[in-house]
Amino acid sequence: MVVAHGDQSLKDSILSQLDNIDKKIPTLGENAINSIQRIEEMMGKSEIINITDEIKLRAT
């Protein structure tokens, strides 16, 4: 698509950027998985607070 329809003067730059993104995709996925695991761990250790009407009113 870049070669056929893109600005030819920017072709090398665009292809280089796409290559960099392609290399980062596995790392980004791993980071998301690690973040989700950390969130689940924190939530598992958290104190459960029953929500009352008073708490809702104070929050608003």
CHARMM-style PDB file with segment names, atoms N, HN, CA, C and O in Angstrom:
ATOM      1  N   MET     1       0.823  -1.188   0.000  1.00  0.00      PROA
ATOM      2  CA  MET     1       0.000   0.000   0.000  1.00  0.00      PROA
ATOM      3  C   MET     1       0.869   1.255   0.000  1.00  0.00      PROA
ATOM      4  O   MET     1       0.582   2.222  -0.705  1.00  0.00      PROA
ATOM      5  N   VAL     2       1.936   1.226   0.800  1.00  0.00      PROA
ATOM      6  HN  VAL     2       2.170   0.440   1.373  1.00  0.00      PROA
ATOM      7  CA  VAL     2       2.816   2.391   0.850  1.00  0.00      PROA
ATOM      8  C   VAL     2       3.474   2.614  -0.510  1.00  0.00      PROA
ATOM      9  O   VAL     2       3.524   3.740  -1.004  1.00  0.00      PROA
ATOM     10  N   VAL     3       3.972   1.548  -1.103  1.00  0.00      PROA
ATOM     11  HN  VAL     3       3.931   0.634  -0.701  1.00  0.00      PROA
ATOM     12  CA  VAL     3       4.663   1.663  -2.390  1.00  0.00      PROA
ATOM     13  C   VAL     3       3.685   2.086  -3.489  1.00  0.00      PROA
ATOM     14  O   VAL     3       4.004   2.944  -4.312  1.00  0.00      PROA
ATOM     15  N   ALA     4       2.481   1.474  -3.498  1.00  0.00      PROA
ATOM     16  HN  ALA     4       2.222   0.777  -2.829  1.00  0.00      PROA
ATOM     17  CA  ALA     4       1.530   1.740  -4.567  1.00  0.00      PROA
ATOM     18  C   ALA     4       0.803   3.074  -4.415  1.00  0.00      PROA
ATOM     19  O   ALA     4       0.535   3.752  -5.407  1.00  0.00      PROA
ATOM     20  N   HSD     5       0.483   3.453  -3.174  1.00  0.00      PROA
ATOM     21  HN  HSD     5       0.701   2.902  -2.368  1.00  0.00      PROA
ATOM     22  CA  HSD     5      -0.391   4.614  -3.005  1.00  0.00      PROA
ATOM     23  C   HSD     5       0.198   5.721  -2.130  1.00  0.00      PROA
ATOM     24  O   HSD     5      -0.375   6.807  -2.050  1.00  0.00      PROA
ATOM     25  N   GLY     6       1.311   5.468  -1.485  1.00  0.00      PROA
ATOM     26  HN  GLY     6       1.776   4.585  -1.550  1.00  0.00      PROA
ATOM     27  CA  GLY     6       1.886   6.469  -0.581  1.00  0.00      PROA
ATOM     28  C   GLY     6       2.737   7.490  -1.295  1.00  0.00      PROA
ATOM     29  O   GLY     6       3.059   7.348  -2.475  1.00  0.00      PROA
ATOM     30  N   ASP     7       3.088   8.507  -0.564  1.00  0.00      PROA
ATOM     31  HN  ASP     7       2.825   8.622   0.394  1.00  0.00      PROA
ATOM     32  CA  ASP     7       3.964   9.563  -1.064  1.00  0.00      PROA
ATOM     33  C   ASP     7       5.362   8.965  -1.219  1.00  0.00      PROA
ATOM     34  O   ASP     7       5.984   8.573  -0.231  1.00  0.00      PROA
ATOM     35  N   GLN     8       5.849   8.898  -2.436  1.00  0.00      PROA
ATOM     36  HN  GLN     8       5.344   9.217  -3.238  1.00  0.00      PROA
ATOM     37  CA  GLN     8       7.131   8.237  -2.720  1.00  0.00      PROA
ATOM     38  C   GLN     8       8.304   8.899  -2.001  1.00  0.00      PROA
ATOM     39  O   GLN     8       9.289   8.234  -1.681  1.00  0.00      PROA
ATOM     40  N   SER     9       8.204  10.198  -1.746  1.00  0.00      PROA
ATOM     41  HN  SER     9       7.403  10.738  -2.006  1.00  0.00      PROA
ATOM     42  CA  SER     9       9.304  10.870  -1.059  1.00  0.00      PROA
ATOM     43  C   SER     9       9.369  10.475   0.422  1.00  0.00      PROA
ATOM     44  O   SER     9      10.397  10.670   1.070  1.00  0.00      PROA
ATOM     45  N   LEU    10       8.297   9.931   0.946  1.00  0.00      PROA
ATOM     46  HN  LEU    10       7.461   9.772   0.420  1.00  0.00      PROA
ATOM     47  CA  LEU    10       8.246   9.524   2.354  1.00  0.00      PROA
ATOM     48  C   LEU    10       8.289   7.997   2.516  1.00  0.00      PROA
ATOM     49  O   LEU    10       8.244   7.485   3.635  1.00  0.00      PROA
ATOM     50  N   LYS    11       8.375   7.281   1.395  1.00  0.00      PROA
ATOM     51  HN  LYS    11       8.411   7.697   0.486  1.00  0.00      PROA
ATOM     52  CA  LYS    11       8.281   5.822   1.412  1.00  0.00      PROA
ATOM     53  C   LYS    11       9.269   5.178   2.375  1.00  0.00      PROA
ATOM     54  O   LYS    11       8.873   4.348   3.194  1.00  0.00      PROA
ATOM     55  N   ASP    12      10.540   5.540   2.296  1.00  0.00      PROA
ATOM     56  HN  ASP    12      10.862   6.214   1.631  1.00  0.00      PROA
ATOM     57  CA  ASP    12      11.553   4.920   3.157  1.00  0.00      PROA
ATOM     58  C   ASP    12      11.268   5.183   4.631  1.00  0.00      PROA
ATOM     59  O   ASP    12      11.424   4.292   5.467  1.00  0.00      PROA
ATOM     60  N   SER    13      10.857   6.390   4.944  1.00  0.00      PROA
ATOM     61  HN  SER    13      10.731   7.114   4.266  1.00  0.00      PROA
ATOM     62  CA  SER    13      10.551   6.744   6.330  1.00  0.00      PROA
ATOM     63  C   SER    13       9.347   5.956   6.841  1.00  0.00      PROA
ATOM     64  O   SER    13       9.370   5.434   7.956  1.00  0.00      PROA
ATOM     65  N   ILE    14       8.312   5.872   6.037  1.00  0.00      PROA
ATOM     66  HN  ILE    14       8.294   6.296   5.132  1.00  0.00      PROA
ATOM     67  CA  ILE    14       7.105   5.146   6.435  1.00  0.00      PROA
ATOM     68  C   ILE    14       7.408   3.668   6.636  1.00  0.00      PROA
ATOM     69  O   ILE    14       6.990   3.077   7.631  1.00  0.00      PROA
ATOM     70  N   LEU    15       8.128   3.071   5.700  1.00  0.00      PROA
ATOM     71  HN  LEU    15       8.467   3.551   4.891  1.00  0.00      PROA
ATOM     72  CA  LEU    15       8.450   1.653   5.811  1.00  0.00      PROA
ATOM     73  C   LEU    15       9.331   1.386   7.032  1.00  0.00      PROA
ATOM     74  O   LEU    15       9.187   0.351   7.683  1.00  0.00      PROA
ATOM     75  N   SER    16      10.219   2.290   7.337  1.00  0.00      PROA
ATOM     76  HN  SER    16      10.335   3.130   6.807  1.00  0.00      PROA
ATOM     77  CA  SER    16      11.071   2.153   8.516  1.00  0.00      PROA
ATOM     78  C   SER    16      10.233   2.211   9.795  1.00  0.00      PROA
ATOM     79  O   SER    16      10.438   1.415  10.711  1.00  0.00      PROA
ATOM     80  N   GLN    17       9.302   3.140   9.855  1.00  0.00      PROA
ATOM     81  HN  GLN    17       9.135   3.787   9.110  1.00  0.00      PROA
ATOM     82  CA  GLN    17       8.434   3.260  11.018  1.00  0.00      PROA
ATOM     83  C   GLN    17       7.556   2.021  11.183  1.00  0.00      PROA
ATOM     84  O   GLN    17       7.378   1.529  12.297  1.00  0.00      PROA
ATOM     85  N   LEU    18       7.013   1.523  10.089  1.00  0.00      PROA
ATOM     86  HN  LEU    18       7.158   1.922   9.184  1.00  0.00      PROA
ATOM     87  CA  LEU    18       6.190   0.312  10.161  1.00  0.00      PROA
ATOM     88  C   LEU    18       7.016  -0.882  10.625  1.00  0.00      PROA
ATOM     89  O   LEU    18       6.520  -1.722  11.376  1.00  0.00      PROA
ATOM     90  N   ASP    19       8.251  -0.965  10.195  1.00  0.00      PROA
ATOM     91  HN  ASP    19       8.655  -0.283   9.585  1.00  0.00      PROA
ATOM     92  CA  ASP    19       9.142  -2.043  10.630  1.00  0.00      PROA
ATOM     93  C   ASP    19       9.392  -1.953  12.130  1.00  0.00      PROA
ATOM     94  O   ASP    19       9.384  -2.970  12.824  1.00  0.00      PROA
ATOM     95  N   ASN    20       9.613  -0.737  12.635  1.00  0.00      PROA
ATOM     96  HN  ASN    20       9.619   0.089  12.071  1.00  0.00      PROA
ATOM     97  CA  ASN    20       9.822  -0.542  14.072  1.00  0.00      PROA
ATOM     98  C   ASN    20       8.589  -0.951  14.870  1.00  0.00      PROA
ATOM     99  O   ASN    20       8.710  -1.592  15.913  1.00  0.00      PROA
ATOM    100  N   ILE    21       7.412  -0.587  14.391  1.00  0.00      PROA
ATOM    101  HN  ILE    21       7.314  -0.066  13.543  1.00  0.00      PROA
ATOM    102  CA  ILE    21       6.169  -0.963  15.061  1.00  0.00      PROA
ATOM    103  C   ILE    21       6.016  -2.480  15.063  1.00  0.00      PROA
ATOM    104  O   ILE    21       5.628  -3.067  16.073  1.00  0.00      PROA
ATOM    105  N   ASP    22       6.316  -3.103  13.950  1.00  0.00      PROA
ATOM    106  HN  ASP    22       6.632  -2.627  13.130  1.00  0.00      PROA
ATOM    107  CA  ASP    22       6.201  -4.561  13.836  1.00  0.00      PROA
ATOM    108  C   ASP    22       7.075  -5.268  14.869  1.00  0.00      PROA
ATOM    109  O   ASP    22       6.686  -6.298  15.418  1.00  0.00      PROA
ATOM    110  N   LYS    23       8.243  -4.718  15.127  1.00  0.00      PROA
ATOM    111  HN  LYS    23       8.559  -3.881  14.681  1.00  0.00      PROA
ATOM    112  CA  LYS    23       9.156  -5.313  16.113  1.00  0.00      PROA
ATOM    113  C   LYS    23       8.659  -5.113  17.539  1.00  0.00      PROA
ATOM    114  O   LYS    23       8.968  -5.920  18.416  1.00  0.00      PROA
ATOM    115  N   LYS    24       7.895  -4.050  17.786  1.00  0.00      PROA
ATOM    116  HN  LYS    24       7.644  -3.395  17.073  1.00  0.00      PROA
ATOM    117  CA  LYS    24       7.431  -3.719  19.129  1.00  0.00      PROA
ATOM    118  C   LYS    24       6.144  -4.453  19.513  1.00  0.00      PROA
ATOM    119  O   LYS    24       5.833  -4.548  20.700  1.00  0.00      PROA
ATOM    120  N   ILE    25       5.405  -4.961  18.564  1.00  0.00      PROA
ATOM    121  HN  ILE    25       5.658  -4.883  17.599  1.00  0.00      PROA
ATOM    122  CA  ILE    25       4.100  -5.562  18.847  1.00  0.00      PROA
ATOM    123  C   ILE    25       4.181  -6.679  19.885  1.00  0.00      PROA
ATOM    124  O   ILE    25       3.366  -6.679  20.807  1.00  0.00      PROA
ATOM    125  N   PRO    26       5.113  -7.632  19.794  1.00  0.00      PROA
ATOM    126  CA  PRO    26       5.166  -8.672  20.837  1.00  0.00      PROA
ATOM    127  C   PRO    26       5.440  -8.093  22.225  1.00  0.00      PROA
ATOM    128  O   PRO    26       4.876  -8.568  23.211  1.00  0.00      PROA
ATOM    129  N   THR    27       6.286  -7.090  22.313  1.00  0.00      PROA
ATOM    130  HN  THR    27       6.744  -6.705  21.512  1.00  0.00      PROA
ATOM    131  CA  THR    27       6.603  -6.465  23.597  1.00  0.00      PROA
ATOM    132  C   THR    27       5.369  -5.763  24.162  1.00  0.00      PROA
ATOM    133  O   THR    27       5.104  -5.844  25.361  1.00  0.00      PROA
ATOM    134  N   LEU    28       4.623  -5.082  23.312  1.00  0.00      PROA
ATOM    135  HN  LEU    28       4.838  -5.016  22.337  1.00  0.00      PROA
ATOM    136  CA  LEU    28       3.427  -4.386  23.767  1.00  0.00      PROA
ATOM    137  C   LEU    28       2.402  -5.375  24.312  1.00  0.00      PROA
ATOM    138  O   LEU    28       1.745  -5.098  25.315  1.00  0.00      PROA
ATOM    139  N   GLY    29       2.262  -6.509  23.667  1.00  0.00      PROA
ATOM    140  HN  GLY    29       2.796  -6.735  22.851  1.00  0.00      PROA
ATOM    141  CA  GLY    29       1.341  -7.537  24.139  1.00  0.00      PROA
ATOM    142  C   GLY    29       1.760  -8.083  25.487  1.00  0.00      PROA
ATOM    143  O   GLY    29       0.923  -8.285  26.366  1.00  0.00      PROA
ATOM    144  N   GLU    30       3.061  -8.325  25.659  1.00  0.00      PROA
ATOM    145  HN  GLU    30       3.742  -8.161  24.945  1.00  0.00      PROA
ATOM    146  CA  GLU    30       3.573  -8.816  26.938  1.00  0.00      PROA
ATOM    147  C   GLU    30       3.336  -7.793  28.038  1.00  0.00      PROA
ATOM    148  O   GLU    30       2.963  -8.156  29.153  1.00  0.00      PROA
ATOM    149  N   ASN    31       3.547  -6.522  27.735  1.00  0.00      PROA
ATOM    150  HN  ASN    31       3.850  -6.227  26.829  1.00  0.00      PROA
ATOM    151  CA  ASN    31       3.320  -5.472  28.728  1.00  0.00      PROA
ATOM    152  C   ASN    31       1.860  -5.433  29.157  1.00  0.00      PROA
ATOM    153  O   ASN    31       1.566  -5.250  30.338  1.00  0.00      PROA
ATOM    154  N   ALA    32       0.951  -5.602  28.218  1.00  0.00      PROA
ATOM    155  HN  ALA    32       1.190  -5.750  27.258  1.00  0.00      PROA
ATOM    156  CA  ALA    32      -0.471  -5.596  28.552  1.00  0.00      PROA
ATOM    157  C   ALA    32      -0.806  -6.779  29.453  1.00  0.00      PROA
ATOM    158  O   ALA    32      -1.540  -6.624  30.428  1.00  0.00      PROA
ATOM    159  N   ILE    33      -0.279  -7.948  29.140  1.00  0.00      PROA
ATOM    160  HN  ILE    33       0.318  -8.074  28.347  1.00  0.00      PROA
ATOM    161  CA  ILE    33      -0.533  -9.137  29.953  1.00  0.00      PROA
ATOM    162  C   ILE    33       0.020  -8.943  31.361  1.00  0.00      PROA
ATOM    163  O   ILE    33      -0.646  -9.274  32.341  1.00  0.00      PROA
ATOM    164  N   ASN    34       1.229  -8.410  31.465  1.00  0.00      PROA
ATOM    165  HN  ASN    34       1.771  -8.141  30.668  1.00  0.00      PROA
ATOM    166  CA  ASN    34       1.829  -8.157  32.784  1.00  0.00      PROA
ATOM    167  C   ASN    34       1.003  -7.157  33.581  1.00  0.00      PROA
ATOM    168  O   ASN    34       0.821  -7.327  34.786  1.00  0.00      PROA
ATOM    169  N   SER    35       0.505  -6.125  32.927  1.00  0.00      PROA
ATOM    170  HN  SER    35       0.653  -5.986  31.948  1.00  0.00      PROA
ATOM    171  CA  SER    35      -0.314  -5.129  33.617  1.00  0.00      PROA
ATOM    172  C   SER    35      -1.601  -5.740  34.135  1.00  0.00      PROA
ATOM    173  O   SER    35      -2.007  -5.471  35.266  1.00  0.00      PROA
ATOM    174  N   ILE    36      -2.238  -6.550  33.328  1.00  0.00      PROA
ATOM    175  HN  ILE    36      -1.908  -6.768  32.410  1.00  0.00      PROA
ATOM    176  CA  ILE    36      -3.479  -7.203  33.743  1.00  0.00      PROA
ATOM    177  C   ILE    36      -3.225  -8.131  34.926  1.00  0.00      PROA
ATOM    178  O   ILE    36      -4.016  -8.169  35.869  1.00  0.00      PROA
ATOM    179  N   GLN    37      -2.132  -8.874  34.878  1.00  0.00      PROA
ATOM    180  HN  GLN    37      -1.490  -8.843  34.113  1.00  0.00      PROA
ATOM    181  CA  GLN    37      -1.799  -9.768  35.989  1.00  0.00      PROA
ATOM    182  C   GLN    37      -1.562  -8.986  37.272  1.00  0.00      PROA
ATOM    183  O   GLN    37      -1.998  -9.412  38.341  1.00  0.00      PROA
ATOM    184  N   ARG    38      -0.882  -7.852  37.185  1.00  0.00      PROA
ATOM    185  HN  ARG    38      -0.528  -7.505  36.316  1.00  0.00      PROA
ATOM    186  CA  ARG    38      -0.630  -7.020  38.374  1.00  0.00      PROA
ATOM    187  C   ARG    38      -1.926  -6.462  38.936  1.00  0.00      PROA
ATOM    188  O   ARG    38      -2.114  -6.425  40.152  1.00  0.00      PROA
ATOM    189  N   ILE    39      -2.820  -6.028  38.058  1.00  0.00      PROA
ATOM    190  HN  ILE    39      -2.668  -6.059  37.070  1.00  0.00      PROA
ATOM    191  CA  ILE    39      -4.114  -5.505  38.499  1.00  0.00      PROA
ATOM    192  C   ILE    39      -4.919  -6.593  39.195  1.00  0.00      PROA
ATOM    193  O   ILE    39      -5.502  -6.356  40.252  1.00  0.00      PROA
ATOM    194  N   GLU    40      -4.954  -7.788  38.604  1.00  0.00      PROA
ATOM    195  HN  GLU    40      -4.480  -7.980  37.744  1.00  0.00      PROA
ATOM    196  CA  GLU    40      -5.687  -8.896  39.212  1.00  0.00      PROA
ATOM    197  C   GLU    40      -5.104  -9.254  40.574  1.00  0.00      PROA
ATOM    198  O   GLU    40      -5.849  -9.560  41.504  1.00  0.00      PROA
ATOM    199  N   GLU    41      -3.793  -9.218  40.698  1.00  0.00      PROA
ATOM    200  HN  GLU    41      -3.188  -8.970  39.942  1.00  0.00      PROA
ATOM    201  CA  GLU    41      -3.143  -9.520  41.973  1.00  0.00      PROA
ATOM    202  C   GLU    41      -3.521  -8.483  43.028  1.00  0.00      PROA
ATOM    203  O   GLU    41      -3.831  -8.837  44.166  1.00  0.00      PROA
ATOM    204  N   MET    42      -3.496  -7.206  42.653  1.00  0.00      PROA
ATOM    205  HN  MET    42      -3.245  -6.919  41.729  1.00  0.00      PROA
ATOM    206  CA  MET    42      -3.861  -6.151  43.600  1.00  0.00      PROA
ATOM    207  C   MET    42      -5.321  -6.271  44.018  1.00  0.00      PROA
ATOM    208  O   MET    42      -5.655  -6.100  45.191  1.00  0.00      PROA
ATOM    209  N   MET    43      -6.186  -6.565  43.057  1.00  0.00      PROA
ATOM    210  HN  MET    43      -5.916  -6.704  42.105  1.00  0.00      PROA
ATOM    211  CA  MET    43      -7.606  -6.693  43.379  1.00  0.00      PROA
ATOM    212  C   MET    43      -7.858  -7.902  44.282  1.00  0.00      PROA
ATOM    213  O   MET    43      -8.752  -7.874  45.128  1.00  0.00      PROA
ATOM    214  N   GLY    44      -7.077  -8.946  44.101  1.00  0.00      PROA
ATOM    215  HN  GLY    44      -6.351  -8.969  43.414  1.00  0.00      PROA
ATOM    216  CA  GLY    44      -7.219 -10.129  44.933  1.00  0.00      PROA
ATOM    217  C   GLY    44      -6.812  -9.868  46.374  1.00  0.00      PROA
ATOM    218  O   GLY    44      -7.300 -10.543  47.281  1.00  0.00      PROA
ATOM    219  N   LYS    45      -5.938  -8.913  46.602  1.00  0.00      PROA
ATOM    220  HN  LYS    45      -5.542  -8.365  45.865  1.00  0.00      PROA
ATOM    221  CA  LYS    45      -5.470  -8.579  47.949  1.00  0.00      PROA
ATOM    222  C   LYS    45      -6.262  -7.428  48.566  1.00  0.00      PROA
ATOM    223  O   LYS    45      -6.075  -7.097  49.737  1.00  0.00      PROA
ATOM    224  N   SER    46      -7.135  -6.829  47.784  1.00  0.00      PROA
ATOM    225  HN  SER    46      -7.286  -7.099  46.833  1.00  0.00      PROA
ATOM    226  CA  SER    46      -7.859  -5.646  48.254  1.00  0.00      PROA
ATOM    227  C   SER    46      -8.992  -6.016  49.200  1.00  0.00      PROA
ATOM    228  O   SER    46      -9.550  -7.113  49.151  1.00  0.00      PROA
ATOM    229  N   GLU    47      -9.310  -5.052  50.067  1.00  0.00      PROA
ATOM    230  HN  GLU    47      -8.857  -4.161  50.107  1.00  0.00      PROA
ATOM    231  CA  GLU    47     -10.427  -5.217  50.979  1.00  0.00      PROA
ATOM    232  C   GLU    47     -11.716  -4.906  50.230  1.00  0.00      PROA
ATOM    233  O   GLU    47     -11.807  -3.913  49.509  1.00  0.00      PROA
ATOM    234  N   ILE    48     -12.705  -5.767  50.410  1.00  0.00      PROA
ATOM    235  HN  ILE    48     -12.631  -6.574  50.996  1.00  0.00      PROA
ATOM    236  CA  ILE    48     -14.001  -5.544  49.766  1.00  0.00      PROA
ATOM    237  C   ILE    48     -14.821  -4.634  50.671  1.00  0.00      PROA
ATOM    238  O   ILE    48     -15.006  -4.924  51.853  1.00  0.00      PROA
ATOM    239  N   ILE    49     -15.300  -3.557  50.121  1.00  0.00      PROA
ATOM    240  HN  ILE    49     -15.149  -3.322  49.161  1.00  0.00      PROA
ATOM    241  CA  ILE    49     -16.108  -2.601  50.866  1.00  0.00      PROA
ATOM    242  C   ILE    49     -17.533  -2.662  50.326  1.00  0.00      PROA
ATOM    243  O   ILE    49     -17.765  -2.456  49.134  1.00  0.00      PROA
ATOM    244  N   ASN    50     -18.463  -2.942  51.195  1.00  0.00      PROA
ATOM    245  HN  ASN    50     -18.275  -3.110  52.163  1.00  0.00      PROA
ATOM    246  CA  ASN    50     -19.867  -2.962  50.782  1.00  0.00      PROA
ATOM    247  C   ASN    50     -20.319  -1.539  50.482  1.00  0.00      PROA
ATOM    248  O   ASN    50     -20.063  -0.617  51.256  1.00  0.00      PROA
ATOM    249  N   ILE    51     -20.982  -1.377  49.369  1.00  0.00      PROA
ATOM    250  HN  ILE    51     -21.189  -2.126  48.740  1.00  0.00      PROA
ATOM    251  CA  ILE    51     -21.405  -0.049  48.944  1.00  0.00      PROA
ATOM    252  C   ILE    51     -22.787   0.230  49.512  1.00  0.00      PROA
ATOM    253  O   ILE    51     -23.746  -0.501  49.266  1.00  0.00      PROA
ATOM    254  N   THR    52     -22.858   1.301  50.271  1.00  0.00      PROA
ATOM    255  HN  THR    52     -22.079   1.895  50.471  1.00  0.00      PROA
ATOM    256  CA  THR    52     -24.134   1.714  50.856  1.00  0.00      PROA
ATOM    257  C   THR    52     -24.607   2.983  50.160  1.00  0.00      PROA
ATOM    258  O   THR    52     -23.855   3.617  49.420  1.00  0.00      PROA
ATOM    259  N   ASP    53     -25.864   3.343  50.405  1.00  0.00      PROA
ATOM    260  HN  ASP    53     -26.475   2.828  51.005  1.00  0.00      PROA
ATOM    261  CA  ASP    53     -26.384   4.587  49.837  1.00  0.00      PROA
ATOM    262  C   ASP    53     -25.581   5.779  50.347  1.00  0.00      PROA
ATOM    263  O   ASP    53     -25.361   6.738  49.607  1.00  0.00      PROA
ATOM    264  N   GLU    54     -25.142   5.727  51.604  1.00  0.00      PROA
ATOM    265  HN  GLU    54     -25.320   4.948  52.205  1.00  0.00      PROA
ATOM    266  CA  GLU    54     -24.351   6.825  52.166  1.00  0.00      PROA
ATOM    267  C   GLU    54     -23.038   7.003  51.401  1.00  0.00      PROA
ATOM    268  O   GLU    54     -22.634   8.128  51.108  1.00  0.00      PROA
ATOM    269  N   ILE    55     -22.389   5.913  51.086  1.00  0.00      PROA
ATOM    270  HN  ILE    55     -22.718   4.999  51.325  1.00  0.00      PROA
ATOM    271  CA  ILE    55     -21.129   5.976  50.319  1.00  0.00      PROA
ATOM    272  C   ILE    55     -21.380   6.553  48.936  1.00  0.00      PROA
ATOM    273  O   ILE    55     -20.601   7.377  48.456  1.00  0.00      PROA
ATOM    274  N   LYS    56     -22.455   6.132  48.294  1.00  0.00      PROA
ATOM    275  HN  LYS    56     -23.088   5.463  48.684  1.00  0.00      PROA
ATOM    276  CA  LYS    56     -22.796   6.659  46.972  1.00  0.00      PROA
ATOM    277  C   LYS    56     -23.037   8.163  47.027  1.00  0.00      PROA
ATOM    278  O   LYS    56     -22.568   8.903  46.162  1.00  0.00      PROA
ATOM    279  N   LEU    57     -23.771   8.616  48.046  1.00  0.00      PROA
ATOM    280  HN  LEU    57     -24.152   8.015  48.748  1.00  0.00      PROA
ATOM    281  CA  LEU    57     -24.034  10.040  48.183  1.00  0.00      PROA
ATOM    282  C   LEU    57     -22.760  10.829  48.429  1.00  0.00      PROA
ATOM    283  O   LEU    57     -22.581  11.913  47.874  1.00  0.00      PROA
ATOM    284  N   ARG    58     -21.879  10.295  49.253  1.00  0.00      PROA
ATOM    285  HN  ARG    58     -22.024   9.414  49.704  1.00  0.00      PROA
ATOM    286  CA  ARG    58     -20.615  10.977  49.540  1.00  0.00      PROA
ATOM    287  C   ARG    58     -19.745  11.044  48.279  1.00  0.00      PROA
ATOM    288  O   ARG    58     -19.036  12.028  48.068  1.00  0.00      PROA
ATOM    289  N   ALA    59     -19.796  10.012  47.452  1.00  0.00      PROA
ATOM    290  HN  ALA    59     -20.372   9.212  47.623  1.00  0.00      PROA
ATOM    291  CA  ALA    59     -18.988   9.977  46.244  1.00  0.00      PROA
ATOM    292  C   ALA    59     -19.461  10.996  45.213  1.00  0.00      PROA
ATOM    293  O   ALA    59     -18.664  11.526  44.439  1.00  0.00      PROA
ATOM    294  N   THR    60     -20.769  11.264  45.208  1.00  0.00      PROA
ATOM    295  HN  THR    60     -21.416  10.833  45.836  1.00  0.00      PROA
ATOM    296  CA  THR    60     -21.287  12.221  44.236  1.00  0.00      PROA
ATOM    297  C   THR    60     -21.089  13.615  44.734  1.00  0.00      PROA
ATOM    298  OT1 THR    60     -21.462  14.572  44.056  1.00  0.00      PROA
TER     299      THR     60
END
